[in-house]
Amino acid sequence: MADRKSTVFLYAANLVVSLLFITPLLWMIVSSFKPENRIFADLSSINAILPTNFTLENYVKAFHRIPMMKYVFNSLFYVTVICISGLGVNSICGYALAKLQFKGREFILTAIIALMIVPFESIIMPLYFVVNSLHWVNTWYALIVPFVANCFSIFMFRQFFMDIPNELLESAAIDGSSPIRTFVSVVVPLSGPVFTTVFILDFINHWGDFMWPILVTTGESLRNVQLGIQTFFTLPPVYYGQIMATLTFTTVPIVLLFLFLQKYYVQGITSTGIKG
C-alpha cells in the first residue's frame, strides 16, 4: 500500500511539474490564434489557454511584414549542414578516441573534456576576429565552419563507442577491413541512438542561435529565424499576436522533432554514461 501511495504521489508530482512547463508554451500557441486585443485581456482567466476568437490574422500579417520563410530556410540550411557535417566529423573523432591506439590519445581526450566547460561567450570575440581575418563575415562559412567540430558531441560518441565489443572490430580487421571501412560498415549501423541524440542536441542548440549570427551577418540575406523574430521587437508598432505567431511557427516543429525521436534520444543518453 505504501509503494502504491508513493507511485501515485510521484505521478501526481510529475503531472504538476509538466503542467508548469507546458503552460507557457500552450499560452503562446493559443495566443497566436487570438486577436491582438484579446491576448492580455484573457490573461487573468482560463481563456488565456483556451482557443477563443480563433483567427489566422496574426500569421498572415507576420508573414507579410517580414520575409519569414526566407529566414526559416536560412536557419534550416546552415543548421542542417552543421548537424550532418558534425555527425561525420565528431563520430570519427569519437571512434578514434574510443577504439584506436595512438600516441597522445589520452591528452587529446583530456583537452576535449576541458574545453567542454569553456563558455562560448568567452571565445566569441577571438573567434570573430579569426572569421573577419578570413573575410568570412556575412558568408555561410562564418555560420557553419566554426561549429562543425563539437567537444561535447565527440565525447558522447566516444562514450557510446566504448561499449561496442572489440571482438566485432577485430573480426572485421581479420577479414581485411580498414579502420574506416570497419567504422562505416560495423560501428555506424550499431550507433543509431547516439547519432540521433547528437543530431537533436545540435539542431536545437543552433536553431536558437542569436548572438553569433547577429555578429557575423550584416544584411538580411543570411538572417536566421531568431534575428527575424527580433525584428518584431525593433520595428514599431509592436504586435504581440504576430510575435506569438512567429514564435509558434519556429518552436512547434522543434518540439515535434523531439517527440518523434525521443525514443532514440533516451537510448542515446542512457548509453553514454561516464565510463573509464
Backbone as CSV, one residue per row, in Angstrom:
resi,resn,N_x,N_y,N_z,CA_x,CA_y,CA_z,C_x,C_y,C_z
1,MET,0.831,-1.207,0.000,0.000,0.000,0.000,0.869,1.263,0.000
2,ALA,1.953,1.199,0.793,2.858,2.354,0.856,3.500,2.605,-0.493
3,ASP,3.892,1.499,-1.190,4.505,1.654,-2.505,3.522,2.245,-3.507
4,ARG,2.255,1.845,-3.386,1.230,2.363,-4.298,1.005,3.848,-4.070
5,LYS,0.984,4.277,-2.803,0.821,5.698,-2.498,2.004,6.503,-3.020
6,SER,3.203,5.947,-2.884,4.399,6.630,-3.372,4.345,6.802,-4.886
7,THR,3.861,5.737,-5.570,3.758,5.810,-7.029,2.740,6.862,-7.459
8,VAL,1.597,6.884,-6.784,0.563,7.876,-7.097,1.085,9.289,-6.869
9,PHE,1.773,9.478,-5.745,2.334,10.801,-5.427,3.361,11.206,-6.474
10,LEU,4.188,10.251,-6.904,5.219,10.557,-7.900,4.590,10.980,-9.219
11,TYR,3.563,10.243,-9.658,2.892,10.599,-10.909,2.190,11.950,-10.788
12,ALA,1.583,12.218,-9.637,0.909,13.499,-9.431,1.912,14.650,-9.466
13,ALA,3.046,14.443,-8.819,4.085,15.480,-8.819,4.609,15.727,-10.228
14,ASN,4.813,14.644,-10.977,5.285,14.785,-12.362,4.259,15.514,-13.215
15,LEU,2.981,15.237,-12.978,1.921,15.905,-13.732,1.912,17.405,-13.454
16,VAL,2.065,17.779,-12.179,2.080,19.196,-11.807,3.270,19.905,-12.443
17,VAL,4.431,19.289,-12.353,5.633,19.889,-12.945,5.477,20.009,-14.458
18,SER,4.915,18.982,-15.090,4.701,19.018,-16.540,3.778,20.170,-16.934
19,LEU,2.719,20.363,-16.160,1.791,21.459,-16.446,2.469,22.824,-16.306
20,LEU,3.346,22.936,-15.300,4.064,24.202,-15.111,4.949,24.519,-16.311
21,PHE,5.545,23.475,-16.888,6.435,23.690,-18.025,5.666,23.898,-19.322
22,ILE,4.536,23.207,-19.473,3.821,23.261,-20.746,2.869,24.446,-20.848
23,THR,2.470,25.033,-19.719,1.505,26.138,-19.754,2.003,27.344,-20.553
24,PRO,3.248,27.820,-20.361,3.702,28.955,-21.189,3.698,28.633,-22.685
25,LEU,4.086,27.394,-23.033,4.075,27.000,-24.443,2.654,26.985,-24.983
26,LEU,1.735,26.449,-24.193,0.325,26.408,-24.607,-0.242,27.811,-24.753
27,TRP,0.101,28.699,-23.816,-0.372,30.092,-23.898,0.144,30.770,-25.156
28,MET,1.403,30.515,-25.488,1.983,31.107,-26.694,1.249,30.635,-27.946
29,ILE,0.990,29.331,-28.027,0.317,28.778,-29.207,-1.105,29.316,-29.325
30,VAL,-1.839,29.297,-28.227,-3.226,29.775,-28.248,-3.279,31.266,-28.566
31,SER,-2.357,32.033,-27.983,-2.354,33.480,-28.214,-2.071,33.823,-29.667
32,SER,-1.335,32.962,-30.357,-1.023,33.248,-31.764,-2.256,33.191,-32.646
33,PHE,-3.327,32.565,-32.156,-4.572,32.467,-32.921,-5.659,33.396,-32.394
34,LYS,-5.263,34.351,-31.541,-6.229,35.292,-30.983,-6.033,36.689,-31.561
35,PRO,-7.081,37.498,-31.586,-6.911,38.910,-31.960,-5.978,39.610,-30.979
36,GLU,-5.331,40.631,-31.429,-4.352,41.341,-30.608,-4.938,41.825,-29.284
37,ASN,-6.178,42.303,-29.310,-6.760,42.891,-28.098,-7.230,41.854,-27.084
38,ARG,-7.195,40.557,-27.445,-7.648,39.526,-26.512,-6.489,38.801,-25.831
39,ILE,-5.274,38.991,-26.284,-4.144,38.228,-25.739,-3.951,38.506,-24.257
40,PHE,-3.866,39.766,-23.886,-3.653,40.119,-22.484,-4.967,40.322,-21.736
41,ALA,-6.047,40.558,-22.469,-7.350,40.699,-21.810,-7.791,39.376,-21.200
42,ASP,-7.418,38.260,-21.827,-7.796,36.941,-21.318,-6.792,36.364,-20.328
43,LEU,-5.740,37.114,-20.051,-4.640,36.561,-19.270,-5.038,36.202,-17.838
44,SER,-6.032,36.864,-17.289,-6.429,36.644,-15.896,-7.499,35.567,-15.742
45,SER,-7.835,34.893,-16.834,-8.868,33.852,-16.768,-8.389,32.601,-17.484
46,ILE,-9.198,31.565,-17.412,-8.876,30.306,-18.072,-8.846,30.447,-19.579
47,ASN,-9.463,31.523,-20.079,-9.461,31.773,-21.524,-8.060,32.029,-22.067
48,ALA,-7.115,32.273,-21.171,-5.739,32.504,-21.601,-5.183,31.303,-22.353
49,ILE,-5.636,30.097,-21.994,-5.132,28.888,-22.648,-6.240,28.170,-23.417
50,LEU,-7.323,28.870,-23.703,-8.417,28.313,-24.496,-8.486,29.042,-25.835
51,PRO,-8.657,28.316,-26.931,-8.659,28.933,-28.273,-9.963,29.664,-28.595
52,THR,-10.195,30.751,-27.900,-11.377,31.572,-28.184,-11.041,32.609,-29.258
53,ASN,-12.079,33.104,-29.973,-11.898,34.115,-31.025,-10.829,33.695,-32.032
54,PHE,-10.892,32.454,-32.502,-9.871,31.880,-33.386,-9.713,32.704,-34.664
55,THR,-8.455,33.012,-35.010,-8.148,33.749,-36.231,-6.729,33.439,-36.694
56,LEU,-6.519,33.495,-37.997,-5.186,33.317,-38.586,-4.550,34.654,-38.968
57,GLU,-5.165,35.738,-38.522,-4.721,37.074,-38.910,-3.272,37.338,-38.506
58,ASN,-2.877,36.878,-37.321,-1.509,37.120,-36.857,-0.481,36.475,-37.780
59,TYR,-0.760,35.277,-38.244,0.168,34.586,-39.143,0.243,35.278,-40.500
60,VAL,-0.902,35.652,-41.014,-0.931,36.324,-42.323,-0.149,37.629,-42.280
61,LYS,-0.409,38.439,-41.259,0.270,39.737,-41.152,1.762,39.577,-40.852
62,ALA,2.106,38.607,-40.020,3.517,38.398,-39.680,4.322,38.016,-40.911
63,PHE,3.767,37.139,-41.739,4.498,36.685,-42.919,4.522,37.732,-44.026
64,HIS,3.620,38.698,-43.952,3.671,39.807,-44.893,4.615,40.909,-44.409
65,ARG,4.801,40.974,-43.116,5.607,42.052,-42.545,7.100,41.799,-42.742
66,ILE,7.530,40.553,-42.606,8.936,40.205,-42.811,9.000,38.941,-43.669
67,PRO,10.121,38.731,-44.387,10.271,37.504,-45.200,10.597,36.294,-44.317
68,MET,9.604,35.842,-43.544,9.838,34.806,-42.548,10.283,33.488,-43.171
69,MET,9.716,33.128,-44.308,10.093,31.869,-44.934,11.559,31.877,-45.365
70,LYS,12.065,33.025,-45.758,13.482,33.124,-46.115,14.349,32.902,-44.878
71,TYR,13.941,33.486,-43.751,14.697,33.301,-42.518,14.655,31.843,-42.063
72,VAL,13.492,31.213,-42.231,13.362,29.796,-41.866,14.279,28.948,-42.745
73,PHE,14.285,29.241,-44.042,15.163,28.499,-44.953,16.627,28.684,-44.568
74,ASN,17.022,29.919,-44.260,18.402,30.172,-43.861,18.786,29.341,-42.641
75,SER,17.909,29.339,-41.640,18.188,28.570,-40.434,18.250,27.082,-40.733
76,LEU,17.271,26.578,-41.490,17.254,25.156,-41.820,18.508,24.759,-42.585
77,PHE,18.938,25.622,-43.504,20.095,25.286,-44.327,21.364,25.164,-43.497
78,TYR,21.713,26.228,-42.776,23.009,26.190,-42.103,22.996,25.275,-40.880
79,VAL,21.857,25.162,-40.204,21.779,24.254,-39.061,21.872,22.798,-39.524
80,THR,21.204,22.468,-40.623,21.267,21.107,-41.152,22.676,20.757,-41.613
81,VAL,23.341,21.700,-42.271,24.722,21.452,-42.708,25.632,21.237,-41.509
82,ILE,25.474,22.052,-40.468,26.278,21.882,-39.251,26.042,20.508,-38.646
83,CYS,24.782,20.114,-38.525,24.445,18.846,-37.864,24.957,17.644,-38.647
84,ILE,24.731,17.633,-39.964,25.148,16.493,-40.777,26.668,16.415,-40.862
85,SER,27.314,17.560,-41.094,28.778,17.567,-41.125,29.354,17.176,-39.777
86,GLY,28.714,17.679,-38.713,29.182,17.366,-37.370,29.066,15.893,-37.040
87,LEU,28.012,15.240,-37.522,27.869,13.802,-37.278,29.060,13.046,-37.854
88,GLY,29.492,13.426,-39.055,30.636,12.750,-39.660,31.934,13.038,-38.934
89,VAL,32.221,14.321,-38.719,33.492,14.714,-38.100,33.590,14.238,-36.655
90,ASN,32.568,14.498,-35.882,32.618,14.183,-34.451,32.559,12.679,-34.188
91,SER,31.818,11.945,-35.010,31.757,10.497,-34.808,33.091,9.834,-35.110
92,ILE,33.765,10.300,-36.144,35.084,9.740,-36.472,36.080,10.053,-35.364
93,CYS,36.027,11.279,-34.848,36.922,11.644,-33.741,36.619,10.797,-32.502
94,GLY,35.326,10.623,-32.196,34.945,9.811,-31.053,35.362,8.364,-31.215
95,TYR,35.264,7.835,-32.425,35.674,6.457,-32.699,37.173,6.289,-32.496
96,ALA,37.930,7.255,-32.994,39.385,7.185,-32.838,39.786,7.203,-31.360
97,LEU,39.135,8.064,-30.583,39.461,8.158,-29.156,38.997,6.928,-28.379
98,ALA,37.990,6.242,-28.881,37.449,5.087,-28.165,38.148,3.789,-28.529
99,LYS,38.512,3.619,-29.806,38.945,2.296,-30.253,40.335,2.235,-30.867
100,LEU,40.888,3.344,-31.259,42.207,3.317,-31.886,43.293,3.670,-30.877
101,GLN,44.426,3.031,-31.008,45.563,3.284,-30.128,46.579,4.152,-30.858
102,PHE,46.858,5.325,-30.323,47.850,6.205,-30.926,48.424,7.111,-29.848
103,LYS,49.590,7.618,-30.099,50.286,8.456,-29.131,49.536,9.773,-28.939
104,GLY,49.353,10.151,-27.670,48.679,11.402,-27.347,47.180,11.291,-27.242
105,ARG,46.634,10.073,-27.312,45.181,9.915,-27.275,44.585,10.425,-25.967
106,GLU,45.185,10.071,-24.855,44.665,10.490,-23.553,44.758,11.999,-23.371
107,PHE,45.830,12.576,-23.889,45.979,14.036,-23.787,44.881,14.739,-24.588
108,ILE,44.606,14.237,-25.793,43.555,14.837,-26.627,42.200,14.712,-25.943
109,LEU,41.934,13.537,-25.358,40.664,13.340,-24.655,40.545,14.291,-23.476
110,THR,41.616,14.461,-22.724,41.607,15.387,-21.587,41.354,16.816,-22.052
111,ALA,41.978,17.196,-23.161,41.784,18.548,-23.700,40.341,18.758,-24.138
112,ILE,39.746,17.757,-24.749,38.353,17.862,-25.199,37.418,18.026,-24.007
113,ILE,37.649,17.226,-22.965,36.813,17.335,-21.772,36.975,18.706,-21.123
114,ALA,38.203,19.220,-21.093,38.456,20.534,-20.501,37.772,21.636,-21.310
115,LEU,37.790,21.505,-22.636,37.181,22.534,-23.485,35.661,22.547,-23.390
116,MET,35.082,21.440,-22.922,33.625,21.386,-22.797,33.088,22.402,-21.797
117,ILE,33.911,22.795,-20.827,33.440,23.708,-19.788,33.704,25.174,-20.129
118,VAL,34.356,25.415,-21.269,34.639,26.797,-21.669,33.379,27.402,-22.298
119,PRO,32.814,28.452,-21.728,31.598,29.053,-22.299,31.887,29.723,-23.632
120,PHE,30.926,29.639,-24.526,31.100,30.216,-25.863,31.317,31.717,-25.788
121,GLU,30.688,32.374,-24.820,30.815,33.828,-24.686,32.262,34.263,-24.460
122,SER,33.080,33.382,-23.885,34.465,33.751,-23.592,35.363,33.702,-24.829
123,ILE,34.908,33.050,-25.884,35.735,32.952,-27.101,35.078,33.620,-28.298
124,ILE,33.941,34.232,-28.096,33.201,34.748,-29.238,33.940,35.877,-29.957
125,MET,34.613,36.760,-29.204,35.333,37.854,-29.854,36.593,37.366,-30.564
126,PRO,37.439,36.518,-29.924,38.575,35.971,-30.689,38.128,35.213,-31.937
127,LEU,37.019,34.470,-31.815,36.509,33.737,-32.970,36.060,34.697,-34.063
128,TYR,35.451,35.800,-33.664,35.021,36.786,-34.650,36.220,37.389,-35.374
129,PHE,37.293,37.684,-34.637,38.490,38.244,-35.276,39.080,37.265,-36.288
130,VAL,39.057,35.977,-35.967,39.555,34.969,-36.901,38.688,34.934,-38.153
131,VAL,37.386,34.907,-37.957,36.449,34.875,-39.089,36.594,36.126,-39.945
132,ASN,36.764,37.264,-39.294,36.919,38.520,-40.028,38.220,38.539,-40.831
133,SER,39.284,37.986,-40.249,40.569,37.957,-40.954,40.519,37.036,-42.174
134,LEU,39.626,36.063,-42.146,39.452,35.162,-43.290,38.444,35.702,-44.307
135,HIS,37.899,36.892,-44.011,36.897,37.527,-44.889,35.648,36.653,-45.034
136,TRP,35.256,36.059,-43.937,34.070,35.207,-43.927,32.836,35.906,-43.383
137,VAL,32.964,37.141,-42.929,31.812,37.850,-42.384,30.725,37.970,-43.450
138,ASN,29.485,37.690,-43.043,28.332,37.704,-43.930,28.434,36.635,-45.020
139,THR,28.990,35.466,-44.654,29.019,34.313,-45.554,28.554,33.084,-44.776
140,TRP,28.196,32.033,-45.534,27.785,30.792,-44.882,28.938,30.179,-44.090
141,TYR,30.180,30.421,-44.525,31.326,29.843,-43.826,31.351,30.268,-42.357
142,ALA,31.055,31.538,-42.099,31.092,32.048,-40.725,30.039,31.386,-39.853
143,LEU,28.901,31.040,-40.436,27.817,30.436,-39.669,28.014,28.935,-39.471
144,ILE,28.766,28.299,-40.363,28.855,26.843,-40.357,30.178,26.313,-39.829
145,VAL,31.281,26.740,-40.418,32.590,26.110,-40.167,32.991,26.083,-38.689
146,PRO,32.837,27.182,-37.926,33.307,27.145,-36.526,32.573,26.143,-35.640
147,PHE,31.449,25.601,-36.102,30.623,24.775,-35.211,30.481,23.330,-35.662
148,VAL,31.205,22.954,-36.713,31.119,21.563,-37.173,31.701,20.625,-36.125
149,ALA,32.913,20.912,-35.660,33.526,20.117,-34.593,32.992,20.590,-33.250
150,ASN,32.587,19.633,-32.421,31.973,19.965,-31.137,32.497,19.014,-30.073
151,CYS,33.086,19.564,-29.020,33.707,18.736,-27.981,32.698,17.821,-27.298
152,PHE,31.527,18.346,-26.994,30.525,17.532,-26.312,30.059,16.377,-27.188
153,SER,29.882,16.639,-28.483,29.465,15.583,-29.400,30.541,14.510,-29.526
154,ILE,31.796,14.931,-29.612,32.898,13.971,-29.674,32.901,13.089,-28.434
155,PHE,32.709,13.710,-27.278,32.707,12.953,-26.022,31.537,11.973,-25.982
156,MET,30.365,12.380,-26.440,29.215,11.481,-26.450,29.452,10.287,-27.364
157,PHE,29.992,10.537,-28.551,30.297,9.431,-29.459,31.336,8.499,-28.835
158,ARG,32.353,9.066,-28.237,33.398,8.247,-27.623,32.830,7.345,-26.548
159,GLN,31.966,7.906,-25.698,31.376,7.119,-24.624,30.511,5.982,-25.163
160,PHE,29.763,6.245,-26.219,28.919,5.203,-26.805,29.767,4.119,-27.450
161,PHE,30.792,4.525,-28.193,31.628,3.548,-28.902,32.432,2.672,-27.940
162,MET,32.665,3.164,-26.732,33.396,2.357,-25.753,32.658,1.058,-25.436
163,ASP,31.342,1.040,-25.594,30.543,-0.142,-25.270,30.481,-1.158,-26.400
164,ILE,30.945,-0.781,-27.588,30.929,-1.724,-28.705,32.043,-2.746,-28.503
165,PRO,31.722,-4.040,-28.517,32.747,-5.074,-28.250,33.908,-4.994,-29.225
166,ASN,35.113,-5.088,-28.686,36.304,-5.067,-29.537,36.371,-6.279,-30.450
167,GLU,35.705,-7.377,-30.052,35.724,-8.586,-30.865,35.124,-8.350,-32.252
168,LEU,34.094,-7.487,-32.303,33.497,-7.169,-33.599,34.491,-6.472,-34.511
169,LEU,35.229,-5.538,-33.946,36.193,-4.782,-34.733,37.368,-5.665,-35.133
170,GLU,37.783,-6.550,-34.224,38.878,-7.464,-34.536,38.497,-8.438,-35.635
171,SER,37.250,-8.892,-35.618,36.780,-9.799,-36.676,36.803,-9.106,-38.030
172,ALA,36.379,-7.844,-38.040,36.402,-7.083,-39.288,37.823,-6.876,-39.776
173,ALA,38.751,-6.627,-38.838,40.158,-6.435,-39.213,40.748,-7.720,-39.778
174,ILE,40.380,-8.871,-39.205,40.876,-10.155,-39.703,40.391,-10.404,-41.126
175,ASP,39.174,-9.922,-41.420,38.624,-10.068,-42.776,39.220,-9.079,-43.759
176,GLY,40.159,-8.264,-43.284,40.846,-7.327,-44.172,40.218,-5.956,-44.248
177,SER,39.325,-5.640,-43.315,38.654,-4.337,-43.330,39.554,-3.270,-42.715
178,SER,39.635,-2.117,-43.364,40.411,-1.000,-42.834,39.639,-0.351,-41.692
179,PRO,40.304,0.462,-40.849,39.584,1.134,-39.753,38.394,1.963,-40.224
180,ILE,38.550,2.664,-41.352,37.442,3.486,-41.859,36.297,2.600,-42.330
181,ARG,36.629,1.536,-43.033,35.581,0.635,-43.511,34.889,-0.054,-42.339
182,THR,35.663,-0.416,-41.324,35.073,-1.020,-40.131,34.116,-0.046,-39.460
183,PHE,34.527,1.203,-39.399,33.675,2.229,-38.785,32.357,2.362,-39.546
184,VAL,32.447,2.431,-40.865,31.244,2.655,-41.692,30.339,1.428,-41.713
185,SER,30.920,0.245,-41.854,30.114,-0.958,-42.065,29.724,-1.675,-40.776
186,VAL,30.471,-1.461,-39.695,30.199,-2.176,-38.447,29.700,-1.240,-37.354
187,VAL,30.424,-0.149,-37.116,30.126,0.730,-35.982,28.887,1.582,-36.231
188,VAL,28.825,2.242,-37.379,27.714,3.159,-37.659,26.346,2.468,-37.590
189,PRO,26.172,1.272,-38.195,24.843,0.625,-38.101,24.412,0.294,-36.674
190,LEU,25.363,0.181,-35.748,25.034,-0.129,-34.358,24.811,1.119,-33.514
191,SER,24.989,2.298,-34.108,25.056,3.529,-33.314,23.934,4.511,-33.616
192,GLY,22.800,4.005,-34.059,21.673,4.883,-34.367,21.259,5.785,-33.222
193,PRO,21.139,5.268,-31.984,20.698,6.129,-30.876,21.603,7.322,-30.613
194,VAL,22.923,7.116,-30.634,23.826,8.236,-30.323,23.851,9.239,-31.474
195,PHE,23.749,8.762,-32.719,23.682,9.684,-33.850,22.427,10.548,-33.762
196,THR,21.301,9.929,-33.408,20.053,10.681,-33.269,20.139,11.687,-32.134
197,THR,20.711,11.257,-31.006,20.838,12.142,-29.850,21.684,13.369,-30.168
198,VAL,22.835,13.142,-30.781,23.725,14.254,-31.127,23.056,15.177,-32.140
199,PHE,22.349,14.597,-33.098,21.661,15.423,-34.101,20.618,16.318,-33.439
200,ILE,19.810,15.749,-32.538,18.776,16.537,-31.864,19.399,17.661,-31.045
201,LEU,20.411,17.343,-30.257,21.042,18.351,-29.399,21.662,19.475,-30.221
202,ASP,22.368,19.115,-31.304,22.991,20.135,-32.142,21.939,20.978,-32.861
203,PHE,20.895,20.325,-33.344,19.861,21.057,-34.087,19.169,22.071,-33.185
204,ILE,18.766,21.635,-32.010,18.087,22.546,-31.078,19.019,23.675,-30.653
205,ASN,20.269,23.334,-30.398,21.244,24.336,-29.955,21.434,25.430,-31.003
206,HIS,21.613,25.038,-32.265,21.909,26.026,-33.303,20.649,26.674,-33.867
207,TRP,19.505,26.021,-33.722,18.255,26.657,-34.153,17.996,27.916,-33.324
208,GLY,18.456,27.928,-32.102,18.273,29.086,-31.236,19.408,30.087,-31.279
209,ASP,20.326,29.959,-32.238,21.454,30.890,-32.346,20.978,32.326,-32.495
210,PHE,21.589,33.207,-31.719,21.265,34.632,-31.838,22.522,35.501,-31.792
211,MET,23.348,35.285,-30.763,24.495,36.168,-30.559,25.486,36.089,-31.725
212,TRP,25.814,34.855,-32.154,26.799,34.724,-33.228,26.262,35.233,-34.573
213,PRO,25.050,34.861,-34.992,24.547,35.399,-36.265,24.443,36.917,-36.301
214,ILE,24.121,37.542,-35.170,23.995,38.997,-35.187,25.361,39.665,-35.345
215,LEU,26.436,38.932,-35.000,27.789,39.461,-35.169,28.303,39.298,-36.597
216,VAL,28.012,38.156,-37.220,28.659,37.833,-38.493,27.762,38.020,-39.707
217,THR,26.499,38.404,-39.504,25.638,38.704,-40.652,25.325,40.197,-40.651
218,THR,25.576,40.837,-41.774,25.425,42.291,-41.846,24.208,42.724,-42.662
219,GLY,23.503,41.782,-43.233,22.310,42.118,-44.009,21.234,41.076,-43.819
220,GLU,20.166,41.189,-44.594,19.048,40.275,-44.460,19.246,38.966,-45.208
221,SER,20.220,38.898,-46.110,20.359,37.723,-46.972,20.642,36.444,-46.184
222,LEU,21.373,36.555,-45.062,21.707,35.377,-44.264,21.050,35.396,-42.891
223,ARG,20.121,36.291,-42.695,19.478,36.417,-41.385,18.717,35.133,-41.041
224,ASN,18.846,34.685,-39.793,18.186,33.440,-39.389,16.863,33.730,-38.676
225,VAL,16.210,32.674,-38.222,14.885,32.795,-37.614,14.891,33.698,-36.389
226,GLN,15.874,33.521,-35.519,15.895,34.272,-34.270,16.074,35.768,-34.528
227,LEU,16.888,36.120,-35.487,17.040,37.537,-35.824,15.766,38.081,-36.470
228,GLY,15.087,37.214,-37.234,13.832,37.628,-37.832,12.779,37.924,-36.779
229,ILE,12.695,37.074,-35.766,11.731,37.300,-34.682,12.052,38.597,-33.943
230,GLN,13.345,38.858,-33.744,13.745,40.068,-33.046,13.287,41.324,-33.783
231,THR,13.096,41.194,-35.103,12.630,42.330,-35.900,11.311,42.874,-35.369
232,PHE,10.447,42.002,-34.874,9.137,42.430,-34.385,9.249,43.302,-33.133
233,PHE,10.359,43.183,-32.421,10.549,43.999,-31.222,11.197,45.345,-31.543
234,THR,11.807,45.456,-32.723,12.536,46.678,-33.070,11.813,47.534,-34.099
235,LEU,10.852,46.955,-34.816,10.099,47.727,-35.796,8.738,48.114,-35.219
236,PRO,8.533,49.387,-34.911,7.229,49.792,-34.376,6.174,49.759,-35.486
237,PRO,4.921,49.547,-35.106,4.428,49.219,-33.757,4.656,47.738,-33.430
238,VAL,4.698,47.432,-32.134,4.902,46.063,-31.679,3.553,45.369,-31.554
239,TYR,3.392,44.276,-32.288,2.166,43.476,-32.228,2.513,42.121,-31.614
240,TYR,1.998,41.891,-30.424,2.354,40.662,-29.726,1.706,39.426,-30.362
241,GLY,0.589,39.609,-31.022,-0.022,38.487,-31.720,0.886,37.962,-32.822
242,GLN,1.524,38.869,-33.550,2.447,38.465,-34.605,3.705,37.832,-34.018
243,ILE,4.143,38.344,-32.878,5.297,37.746,-32.203,4.971,36.314,-31.788
244,MET,3.785,36.113,-31.215,3.374,34.768,-30.807,3.273,33.847,-32.021
245,ALA,2.821,34.379,-33.140,2.674,33.566,-34.351,4.033,33.083,-34.853
246,THR,4.997,33.974,-34.903,6.321,33.576,-35.382,7.018,32.654,-34.391
247,LEU,6.844,32.905,-33.103,7.422,32.019,-32.101,6.821,30.619,-32.199
248,THR,5.510,30.552,-32.396,4.850,29.253,-32.547,5.339,28.535,-33.794
249,PHE,5.440,29.266,-34.881,5.850,28.684,-36.157,7.258,28.100,-36.089
250,THR,8.119,28.709,-35.286,9.507,28.247,-35.214,9.768,27.308,-34.039
251,THR,8.845,27.232,-33.095,9.048,26.390,-31.920,8.395,25.023,-32.042
252,VAL,7.160,25.004,-32.530,6.411,23.744,-32.596,7.124,22.670,-33.417
253,PRO,7.725,22.988,-34.580,8.441,21.935,-35.317,9.570,21.300,-34.509
254,ILE,10.257,22.102,-33.687,11.336,21.554,-32.872,10.778,20.622,-31.805
255,VAL,9.654,21.005,-31.215,9.005,20.155,-30.219,8.573,18.835,-30.851
256,LEU,7.999,18.898,-32.054,7.564,17.686,-32.744,8.761,16.806,-33.109
257,LEU,9.859,17.428,-33.529,11.072,16.671,-33.839,11.532,15.877,-32.629
258,PHE,11.529,16.521,-31.481,11.950,15.838,-30.263,10.974,14.715,-29.893
259,LEU,9.674,14.967,-30.023,8.681,13.962,-29.654,8.799,12.712,-30.521
260,PHE,9.030,12.900,-31.823,9.118,11.761,-32.725,10.422,10.979,-32.526
261,LEU,11.472,11.643,-32.079,12.771,10.985,-31.946,13.170,10.751,-30.500
262,GLN,12.246,10.978,-29.550,12.617,10.893,-28.148,13.047,9.483,-27.734
263,LYS,12.493,8.461,-28.384,12.883,7.085,-28.062,14.377,6.892,-28.278
264,TYR,14.879,7.346,-29.432,16.296,7.203,-29.740,17.138,8.150,-28.900
265,TYR,16.559,9.305,-28.584,17.266,10.276,-27.741,17.535,9.694,-26.356
266,VAL,16.513,9.084,-25.769,16.670,8.480,-24.445,17.670,7.337,-24.491
267,GLN,17.606,6.512,-25.542,18.558,5.413,-25.684,19.984,5.945,-25.779
268,GLY,20.149,7.017,-26.554,21.486,7.586,-26.712,22.027,8.155,-25.428
269,ILE,21.176,8.850,-24.662,21.617,9.435,-23.423,21.992,8.371,-22.403
270,THR,21.158,7.337,-22.293,21.418,6.268,-21.309,22.606,5.398,-21.704
271,SER,23.005,5.461,-22.975,24.135,4.638,-23.441,25.451,5.372,-23.405
272,THR,25.440,6.631,-22.980,26.681,7.418,-22.991,27.033,7.893,-21.602
273,GLY,26.861,7.043,-20.625,27.233,7.393,-19.249,28.734,7.535,-19.104
274,ILE,29.142,8.061,-17.968,30.578,8.260,-17.729,31.233,6.900,-17.469
275,LYS,32.182,6.572,-18.355,32.942,5.321,-18.205,34.419,5.629,-18.268
276,GLY,35.197,4.710,-17.827,36.632,4.928,-17.816,37.265,4.850,-19.178
